[in-house]
């Protein structure tokens, strides 16, 4: 492959040039100044920001369990004039209830009936003309991207 050969030759030439220049030229002045840095005092930074006090959790003490409080069960109020006997079941008590009177303005005599709602019908669609999964044609590759990986 020509592009791989190009990178090998050009990269090798640049590396050889870099190593040759490093041998010929003397060392830079920047490396000498870093070695003699013993003259300066160490930098100490102080801040006014203080951390919160340490939280100490004492796990040797037993956990405190709150006392159990008893709550009274709520009793539904009975309608006036009806007393339930002690041996009566819930279905018998409901059977003895008298329906209440409807409210005066709840239903009007002249009220129009609401129109009946219509629902859309579902339409039947014919099956697709192919039997299996759809197969699509692949476009041909061209140029540099013609290689298959």
PEZI-V658741 format. One record per run of one state. SS is the DSSP state (hx for helix, st for strand, lp for the rest). FROM is the first residue (numbers start at 1). LEN is the number of residues. If there is no record, write none. Layout:
ss: (SS & SS)
from: (FROM & FROM)
len: (LEN & LEN)
This chain:
ss: (lp & hx & lp & hx & lp & hx & lp & hx & lp)
from: (1 & 2 & 25 & 30 & 36 & 90 & 96 & 143 & 147)
len: (1 & 23 & 5 & 6 & 54 & 6 & 47 & 4 & 3)
